[in-house]
Amino acid sequence: MSAVATRRRGGQLALGTEHPRREGFDLDQRLRRERSTNCSDGGRLTLEQRLDGVWEGLRAAGVADCPVCGSRMDAAGGGGGRCGGCGTTLS
């Protein structure tokens, strides 16, 4: 938790608290760090790698980036996930 100062009308400062948000699992960033910079595929993920990362994020953090539109995908009952942006489901 961190403190945040915002300016109100009339120039007064208001202090509030900011709760940390649960962010999605960024597989692309993690894999780019792990992979060599001299990849023959230009450093892009395969479909299999992308879907594996989404599953890993859903299991580990309960959220991941949707492989279709990039919006937030939340874990759903039964071990799958559902995108809040485009409605894509993984099961």
N, C-alpha and C positions, 0 to 999 in steps of 0.2 A: 504494500500500500504506500502511496506517496501523496504529498500535499501538492495542491494545484492552486495557483493564484489567478483569478480572472478579474477583469476590470468591468465594473457595473456602470450604468448610466451615472453621470455626474462625477466620474473619475474615481469612485471608491473601489477599493480592492476587496474581493470576497475570497476567503480561503475555503477550500473544500478538499475532500479526499478523493483520490482516484483509485479504484480497485483494479488490480491487474486482470486483464481479460485472458481467457483461455484461447490461445491462438492455434491455428491449424498447423499441422505437421508439414514442414517444407522439405519434401523429399528431394526435389531438384537441387536445392542448395547443398544438402548433405551429400548427395552423390557426386556433385561437382567437386567438392572438397576431396572425396575419396578417390576419384578417378584421375587418371593421368591427363595432363593437358594436351597430349599428342594423340588423342583418340581418332581413329579412322572415320568415325561417324560424326565428327564435329562436336562431340560432347553432348549430343542430344540423347534423351532417354528413349528406350524402346517401349512399345506398348506394355510388354510384360513387366518391365522395371517400373513404369508409371503405376500400373494397377497394383503391383506388389507394395509399392510405397503408400498408396491410398489405404490398402488393407492394414498395413502396419500402423499407419496413423490412426485409423479408426479403432484398432485394438488397444494401442498404447495410450492415446490421448483422448479418444472419443470424438475427435474431429480431424478432418483432412481437407485438402483442396480437391474440388471436383475435377476428375480427369477430362470432363467434357467442356465445362465453361469456366472453371477456376474459382467458382464461388465456394462458400463454406459447405462442407458435407458433414453432417452429424451422424453419429452411430445410432442405429435403429435397433429395436428389439429383434432378437434372432441372429445377431452377429453381423448384420449388413449395415448399410448406410444410405442416407437420402440427402440429396442436394437441396438446399433452400433456394437456390437460384433458378435452376432449370428443371428440377424434379427428378433428375436421374437417380436410380436406385441400384445399389449393389447388393447381391444376396448370395 
